[in-house]
Amino acid sequence: MWKRLTLLWTLLRGDARQLWFALRHPAAPRWLKIGTVLVVLYLLSPVDLIPDAIPFVGALDDLVLVPLAIRWLLKRLPPEIAAATRR
């Protein structure tokens, strides 16, 4: 289990860094900024698919949905911005 969490953290950290650079790019599309704000609001919101009051399982939806949402946003980047963020 710890190995999976470590892998998830590594992927999320890399994707979060790429998202950060994409947001700072001068040609970043508006939908990227709105999508990022929505992901952050979901993380901070007390309303979740699975309530956080349920031990361990409550945080599971955040651990799965947030990386998926970030990866989904990154896959829709225009090619020139995606190439610039990978450098």
N, C-alpha and C positions, 0 to 999 in steps of 0.2 A: 504494500500500500504506500509506504513512504517513497518508494521508487517512482510510482505513478504520480504522486504529488510533486516530487522534485521535477519530473519531466513536464508536468502541467505548469509549474512555476517558471521553468526555463522558457517554454513556449510563450506563455503569457507575457513574460518580461520582454522577450524579443518583439512580440507583436505590439505591446504597449509602446515600446521605444519607436517602432516603425510608425505607429499611429501618431505619436507625438511629433515626429519629423514631418509627417504628411500634413498635420494641422498647421505647422509653422511654415509650410511651403507657400509662397506668394500666390500660386494658382490653385490653392486648396478649394474644392467646391463647397458650396454652402451646405449641401446635403451631408457632407462628411462632418461638418461642425455640429449640425443638428443631431445627427446620429450619435456622435460622441457624447453630447449633452444628455441625450436620452439614456445611453448606457450608464453614465454616471448617476443620473437621477434614479435609475432602477437599483443601482448598488446602494444608494443612500436611502431609498424609500423603505418604509416599514412594511409596505404591501409587497408580498412575494407570492410566487406560485405555490411554494411550500413554506408555511410559516416558520420563522426562525426560532420559535418557542420549542419546536421539536428538536431535541438534541441531535447534532451531527447532520441529520437529514435536512434540517432547515437551511443549513449553509450550503448544502449540496447543489441546490438550484443556482445559487450565485457562482459557485465554482465551475459549473458547466455552461450556463447561459452567457455569462459575461465574456469568457474567451471565445465562444462561438460567435457572439455578436461582433466582437472586435475583428475576428478573422473574416467575417462576412463583409464588414466595412472595407477592410483592406483589399479584399478580392475585387471590389468594385471601383478601385481607384483608377483614374486615367493612367495609361501606360507610362507617360513621361513623369508623373508624380511618383508612381510606384518604383520606377527605376531610380529616381533621385533619393528616395527614402531608404533604399537598400544599400546605398554607398556608405 
